[in-house]
Amino acid sequence: MTVAVSIGLLLCQWFGPGEGLIPSELYPAGWPARQYPTVLHKAIVDGVSSNEIPDGLMIAHDTLTTAFGVLLASSNGSTADEIAEAMTVLSKVTGIANTELSHLKPVSDKFKESSYTGVYVPPQLYIRADYADKIRDMGVDLVPSLPNSTIESLSDKLSTISNDLKDTTSSDDLPYILDRQPEVFVVTAASFKAVWADADFHNENRRMREFNVDERRRTFVDTLYSLPKQRHIAHLHKLRATMLLLPLKYSRVKFMVILPDRINGLHQMEKELEFVDLRSLLGVKMDHGRYDVRLPVMNIVTNIELADNLGFLGIRKVFNPKQADLSRITGQKQRLRVRRFPHLTHFELNEQGINFRNFEIQTRVRHDGETHNHFYASHPFFFALVDEYKVYATGRYGQLTVDPDDIKGKGMRSSS
């Protein structure tokens, strides 16, 4: 169902004091505007502890935008005011997709997104009919939680997004008895599927390669390799990084990798990306040389608890049992809050594409060719799925667990 409420994150707290990630200081005239996708990405990344993202993470933007609309539609009073300060109409937010028909991805486009947003409430909770209609008009699943059957149903719904997400929630997440659990459970999930157009990765070229987690630690990861050929590569001097674009078959969407020049450069680069419209990078001048490419094989299951992290965006009261006001759900103020708000995604990258597992093994033998130009993603990097009108997802890779024996010794040479 088409989302009926046009909503988006402003995230930029320009006025008044704030404790969030976005500083309130004024920027000089002419300073570039902050961009919704990369500001949201940075805020969530900064709010997640390192042990929650052992390899990396991916953030799917559409389903999160819808979920924030649910929070606003449910809230009242100062709780709603707090959420509204972090939101604005889509047309006023930079970096959000244009909704003109000519800008929508055509049906024939083979890049596919699967997503789910659900709101689970105690079955004893009275729900206003106009609220239920509004939530369902957003394309959101509004479900009373029943023991046993509801968690099984939710697992089935998540498995349609990705089988790897099937067991990411548990019965303990759901509110069953209003008196004991005056709570609302909001869940978002997404995955994408696409095939490479001309990446030319082949299974027989896959190797374990060195990956530098930081300047002192390294490990070895399963790595894709493609022989030298003309690529879509650009040197982003202002970001001190290099960008690789990999086209997807029968799609206008590109897979974007931005690799910092420095091994430890990802954190600083993500801060600078807050002011970069990722869509604009599709039009920068490309290097037309021949490059060979190495990319880690990725299989990232993201399970981020946003109820613990949205304080970075200034959204706190809706999760606080003493301060939350969700009276728009029932029409009267009562003790009710959002306790859990997980964002679930699955991202797998291999020789065939993204989340594409059923492929035939290539039989052609490939040998390394000679070239002076390399794109080796051998330290932490940023990635995105983007076309000229929309940013579908952003992510990062490289926060890997390292065996103590793999800490670099004095004089050990880095291969990045």
SEPALO-772960 format. One record per residue (C-alpha): x, y, z. Coordinates in steps of 0.1 Angstrom, whole numbers, always signed. Layout:
<recs>
px:py:pz
X:Y:Z $
...
</recs>
This chain:
<recs>
px:py:pz
+0:+0:+0 $
+13:+35:-8 $
+24:+54:+22 $
-2:+80:+29 $
+18:+102:+53 $
+47:+121:+38 $
+73:+120:+65 $
+110:+121:+69 $
+138:+128:+93 $
+152:+163:+96 $
+177:+152:+123 $
+195:+185:+122 $
+189:+203:+155 $
+199:+237:+143 $
+181:+257:+171 $
+185:+256:+208 $
+207:+234:+230 $
+208:+197:+225 $
+225:+166:+237 $
+222:+147:+204 $
+248:+139:+178 $
+239:+168:+156 $
+256:+199:+170 $
+236:+231:+172 $
+263:+255:+162 $
+257:+277:+132 $
+277:+271:+100 $
+291:+298:+78 $
+271:+311:+49 $
+274:+288:+19 $
+281:+257:+41 $
+265:+227:+24 $
+232:+213:+37 $
+233:+181:+58 $
+219:+151:+40 $
+192:+128:+55 $
+206:+94:+46 $
+242:+100:+57 $
+231:+120:+89 $
+208:+91:+98 $
+236:+66:+91 $
+261:+84:+112 $
+237:+89:+141 $
+228:+52:+142 $
+264:+41:+138 $
+275:+63:+167 $
+247:+50:+189 $
+256:+13:+184 $
+283:-3:+206 $
+311:-20:+188 $
+301:-55:+200 $
+267:-51:+182 $
+283:-49:+148 $
+311:-75:+146 $
+314:-73:+108 $
+294:-43:+98 $
+258:-31:+94 $
+233:-20:+68 $
+205:+6:+73 $
+175:+4:+50 $
+161:+40:+48 $
+125:+35:+35 $
+113:+12:+63 $
+129:+34:+89 $
+112:+65:+75 $
+79:+47:+78 $
+86:+36:+114 $
+94:+71:+124 $
+60:+81:+110 $
+44:+55:+132 $
+61:+70:+163 $
+48:+105:+154 $
+13:+92:+146 $
+11:+74:+180 $
+25:+102:+202 $
+9:+133:+218 $
+20:+162:+239 $
+57:+167:+246 $
+65:+131:+234 $
+52:+141:+199 $
+69:+175:+201 $
+102:+157:+207 $
+97:+134:+177 $
+85:+163:+155 $
+117:+182:+162 $
+135:+154:+145 $
+111:+152:+116 $
+98:+173:+87 $
+79:+169:+55 $
+98:+149:+29 $
+99:+177:+4 $
+119:+198:+29 $
+145:+172:+36 $
+176:+170:+14 $
+185:+135:+3 $
+150:+120:+3 $
+136:+105:-29 $
+115:+127:-51 $
+80:+112:-54 $
+73:+124:-90 $
+62:+96:-111 $
+90:+101:-136 $
+115:+95:-107 $
+100:+63:-94 $
+119:+31:-101 $
+101:+14:-131 $
+84:-19:-126 $
+109:-35:-151 $
+138:-26:-129 $
+153:-59:-115 $
+166:-44:-83 $
+142:-57:-57 $
+136:-45:-21 $
+116:-65:+4 $
+106:-47:+36 $
+83:-51:+66 $
+72:-27:+93 $
+51:-40:+122 $
+35:-25:+153 $
+26:-51:+180 $
+4:-42:+210 $
-12:-60:+239 $
-45:-76:+228 $
-64:-59:+257 $
-54:-24:+244 $
-83:-4:+230 $
-72:+10:+196 $
-90:+40:+180 $
-104:+31:+146 $
-90:+62:+129 $
-55:+54:+144 $
-57:+18:+130 $
-67:+31:+96 $
-39:+57:+96 $
-12:+31:+105 $
-24:+6:+80 $
-26:+33:+53 $
+11:+36:+58 $
+15:+0:+48 $
+23:-10:+84 $
+11:-42:+101 $
-8:-35:+133 $
-11:-67:+153 $
-24:-76:+188 $
+1:-100:+204 $
-11:-134:+213 $
+10:-161:+230 $
+27:-186:+206 $
+8:-178:+174 $
+20:-142:+171 $
+58:-149:+173 $
+54:-177:+149 $
+36:-154:+125 $
+62:-127:+129 $
+90:-152:+122 $
+72:-162:+90 $
+69:-126:+79 $
+106:-119:+86 $
+116:-151:+67 $
+99:-137:+36 $
+123:-107:+38 $
+152:-130:+44 $
+155:-164:+60 $
+185:-151:+80 $
+161:-128:+98 $
+136:-155:+108 $
+150:-159:+144 $
+161:-123:+151 $
+131:-117:+174 $
+118:-137:+204 $
+86:-141:+223 $
+100:-119:+251 $
+99:-90:+227 $
+61:-90:+224 $
+36:-75:+248 $
+9:-100:+258 $
-7:-86:+290 $
-15:-49:+292 $
-13:-47:+330 $
+21:-63:+331 $
+35:-51:+297 $
+21:-16:+289 $
+43:-16:+258 $
+43:-13:+221 $
+68:-33:+200 $
+78:-17:+166 $
+99:-38:+142 $
+114:-29:+108 $
+131:-53:+84 $
+145:-51:+49 $
+167:-68:+23 $
+176:-62:-13 $
+183:-85:-43 $
+202:-78:-75 $
+226:-93:-99 $
+259:-77:-111 $
+258:-63:-146 $
+295:-66:-154 $
+315:-69:-122 $
+332:-101:-136 $
+338:-118:-102 $
+344:-155:-105 $
+343:-182:-79 $
+377:-197:-88 $
+393:-163:-80 $
+380:-162:-45 $
+408:-162:-19 $
+415:-155:+17 $
+431:-120:+17 $
+445:-98:+44 $
+421:-72:+58 $
+434:-43:+80 $
+409:-37:+108 $
+430:-7:+119 $
+466:+3:+118 $
+476:-23:+144 $
+453:-52:+138 $
+446:-74:+107 $
+428:-105:+99 $
+421:-126:+68 $
+387:-126:+50 $
+372:-144:+21 $
+377:-120:-8 $
+362:-116:-43 $
+386:-107:-72 $
+380:-94:-107 $
+405:-90:-134 $
+415:-55:-148 $
+389:-38:-169 $
+375:-3:-173 $
+356:+6:-141 $
+335:+34:-127 $
+361:+47:-102 $
+365:+83:-89 $
+391:+98:-66 $
+371:+119:-41 $
+399:+143:-30 $
+377:+163:-6 $
+368:+132:+13 $
+403:+117:+10 $
+388:+86:-5 $
+382:+65:-36 $
+348:+55:-49 $
+339:+23:-69 $
+305:+20:-86 $
+293:-14:-96 $
+262:-14:-119 $
+234:-39:-113 $
+218:-58:-141 $
+187:-44:-157 $
+186:-16:-130 $
+195:+20:-126 $
+206:+13:-90 $
+244:+12:-83 $
+263:-4:-56 $
+287:+22:-42 $
+318:+16:-22 $
+337:+46:-7 $
+372:+35:+6 $
+390:+60:+28 $
+426:+67:+18 $
+437:+60:+54 $
+432:+26:+72 $
+416:+45:+102 $
+398:+70:+80 $
+362:+56:+81 $
+349:+74:+112 $
+361:+108:+100 $
+348:+102:+65 $
+314:+93:+78 $
+313:+126:+96 $
+321:+144:+64 $
+296:+124:+44 $
+269:+141:+64 $
+272:+170:+40 $
+274:+149:+8 $
+245:+140:-13 $
+254:+104:-23 $
+232:+108:-55 $
+255:+136:-67 $
+285:+113:-66 $
+271:+93:-95 $
+278:+123:-117 $
+314:+131:-107 $
+343:+127:-131 $
+354:+90:-134 $
+388:+76:-140 $
+386:+56:-172 $
+417:+35:-165 $
+417:-3:-161 $
+414:-15:-125 $
+414:-49:-109 $
+391:-51:-79 $
+390:-69:-45 $
+360:-68:-23 $
+353:-89:+8 $
+326:-115:+6 $
+299:-101:+30 $
+271:-117:+49 $
+258:-91:+73 $
+228:-96:+95 $
+220:-63:+112 $
+199:-63:+144 $
+201:-28:+159 $
+180:-19:+189 $
+170:+17:+181 $
+151:+22:+214 $
+186:+24:+230 $
+201:+46:+202 $
+176:+73:+191 $
+188:+96:+219 $
+214:+106:+194 $
+186:+121:+174 $
+169:+137:+203 $
+141:+111:+206 $
+139:+98:+241 $
+105:+102:+258 $
+86:+77:+237 $
+108:+50:+252 $
+107:+62:+288 $
+79:+45:+309 $
+75:+76:+330 $
+75:+102:+302 $
+60:+85:+271 $
+26:+98:+259 $
+11:+74:+233 $
-24:+86:+238 $
-32:+89:+200 $
-34:+51:+199 $
-63:+49:+224 $
-76:+84:+227 $
-66:+87:+263 $
-34:+90:+282 $
-22:+59:+300 $
+10:+42:+310 $
+22:+30:+276 $
+56:+32:+259 $
+77:+17:+231 $
+101:-7:+248 $
+117:-24:+217 $
+124:-9:+183 $
+147:-33:+163 $
+159:-25:+128 $
+167:-58:+110 $
+184:-61:+76 $
+203:-88:+57 $
+230:-80:+32 $
+250:-108:+14 $
+275:-100:-13 $
+291:-126:-35 $
+303:-133:-71 $
+267:-131:-85 $
+254:-100:-68 $
+235:-90:-37 $
+215:-116:-17 $
+217:-139:-47 $
+226:-174:-35 $
+213:-198:-62 $
+239:-195:-89 $
+258:-219:-111 $
+295:-223:-104 $
+316:-207:-131 $
+340:-231:-148 $
+363:-207:-167 $
+398:-204:-151 $
+409:-168:-146 $
+445:-156:-139 $
+456:-124:-124 $
+464:-98:-151 $
+490:-70:-151 $
+478:-36:-140 $
+491:-6:-121 $
+456:+4:-110 $
+440:-14:-81 $
+408:-10:-60 $
+414:-32:-30 $
+389:-28:-2 $
+413:-41:+24 $
+403:-19:+53 $
+370:-5:+67 $
+348:+12:+41 $
+313:+27:+36 $
+289:+14:+11 $
+254:+23:-3 $
+227:+13:-28 $
+218:+44:-47 $
+204:+58:-80 $
+201:+94:-92 $
+168:+99:-73 $
+171:+79:-41 $
+194:+64:-15 $
+180:+29:-7 $
+205:+18:+19 $
+238:+28:+35 $
+262:+6:+54 $
+298:+0:+67 $
+321:-30:+68 $
+353:-38:+86 $
+348:-39:+123 $
+361:-75:+124 $
+371:-97:+153 $
+409:-102:+153 $
+429:-130:+169 $
+456:-117:+192 $
+482:-134:+170 $
+471:-112:+141 $
+481:-79:+158 $
+508:-64:+136 $
+543:-66:+150 $
+569:-39:+145 $
+580:-38:+109 $
+551:-59:+96 $
+540:-46:+62 $
+504:-37:+56 $
+489:-49:+23 $
+462:-22:+21 $
</recs>
